[in-house]
Amino acid sequence: MKIIYGIEAYYVNDADSLSVVRGRSTEPLTGTFIVFDLETTGLNPANEEITEIAAVRMVEGEIRDSFQTYVNPHMPIPAEITELTGISDETVADAPDLDEAVPKFLAWAGRGSILSSRTTQASIWAFCGQRANGSASSGSSPASTRSK
């Protein structure tokens, strides 16, 4: 599979022997879980910073709540990223720092919530405070975890 940034695609798992959706949870999609997405200053998670955290709480297949905050990356946002995301230096100028935004998101999510993202695994590591290093993979992949 080749990742094309800026393209939205839908995956239909029509092969019983192959699944690209992985994780430790056995919670059905009809349960309660949170889907979140991160926007960043670029496409290399090892060198970029988060500019936005957005999420929805799904309950029995319906969106029941949402969360969104911009994050001040303390670095310029490239013009191509502003064009792609609509987030500019002015948008994040008065936004909270990451160390303030993440606890707010986790408090909104709630203890024990199942979190799911289509964000790259390296971005999620950076989001969780474990800055990605040279071993981080690039490209988008589904990921899920349970908040602590």
N, C-alpha and C positions, 0 to 999 in steps of 0.2 A: 504494500500500500504506500502511495506517495502522498504526503500531506501538502495541500495547497492552501496557504494562509488566506483568509478572507472568504473562503468558500464554506457554505453550510451544506452538510450532507446528512443523509439518514441511513442508518444501518438496519437491515432486516436480517435477523438470524434465521436463515432458512435451511441450515445444515445442522442436524442434530449432533454431529460429531465435532463441530467446531464452534467455539464461543469466544468472542473477544471481550465480553463483559466479565470482569473478574473482581474478586473481593472476598472478604471473610464473611460478609453478611448473607444470611439466607432470608432476609426480610423481603416479602413480595413487593412488587411495585404498587400494590394496592395499600400498602402500609403508610407510615409517615417517614419522610426523609427530606433532606435539604440538598438542593442542587445549587452549586455556586460556580462563579466564573471570576477570573482575574483578568484585568487589563494591565499591561506593562509598558515600559518605555521602549521596548524592542523585542526581538524574537530570540535572544540568547539569554536564558534564565540565569546563567552564571554571572552575567555582567549588567543585567537590567534591574529595574526597580518596579514595584507594583504601583499602579496609579488608580486602580479602582477595584473594589470588592462588591459584587452583587450576588444576591441569592434569593431563592424562593423556597418556601416550605410547602411540600406536597403532602396532602392528606387525602387518602383514598382516591388518588388520581386527579385531584383538584388543587390549584394554587390557593393556599389559605392565608399566606403572609409573605412579605418580601422585605429585603434588607438591601441598602445600597449606601456606599460611602466612597468618596474619592479619597486618595491617599497622596500626600505630598512626597514626591520621590527625591526631592532635593537635588535634582539634576534636570537639565533641559530635555523636553520631550521633542524628539525629531519630527519634522514636518510630515514625513510619510506616516508616522504613527498617529499624529493628529488627524490626518486625512482618513486613516483607517478607522479610528475609534471615536473621533470627535472630541477627544480630550486634549486640551492645550495647557500650556504653562499657566495661563490665567485661570483655567478651570480648577487647578490643584493648588493655587497660590495660598489659599487660606484653609486648605484641607488638613486633617490631622495627620500626624506621622504614623508610620506603620505600627510602631509599638503602642499606639493608642487605638488604631483602627482594628487590629486583630482581636484584642480583648473585647471590644464592643461587638464584633461579629460573633465571636464564640459565646458571649453572654446571650445574644439574640438567639443563637442556634440552640442553646441549652445543653446541659450535661447529658451525655449518652446519646446524643443525636447521631443519626447516620448521615454522613456528608458524602456527596458525590459530585464529581467535577469532570469536565472534558478537557480541563487545563492540563498542560504537560506535567509529568511527574516531577521534573526538576523545578518547575514553578511552584508546585505544591510544597516541595521540600523547602524552598526559599520562604514561602508563605508561613510555614511552620517554624521558621527560625533556624533551619538547618541549611544554610546557604549552599547551593549546589556547587559541586567541585567538578573536576575533569571527568569524573565517572558518570555524570548526569547524562541521560539520554535526551535527544531532541525529538520533536514531533509530538503530536497530540495523541493521548491515549486515555481511555476511561480510567478513573481511579475512584476508590471509595474507601472510607475509613470511618471509625466511630470517634466522636469528639471525647476528650478526656475531662 
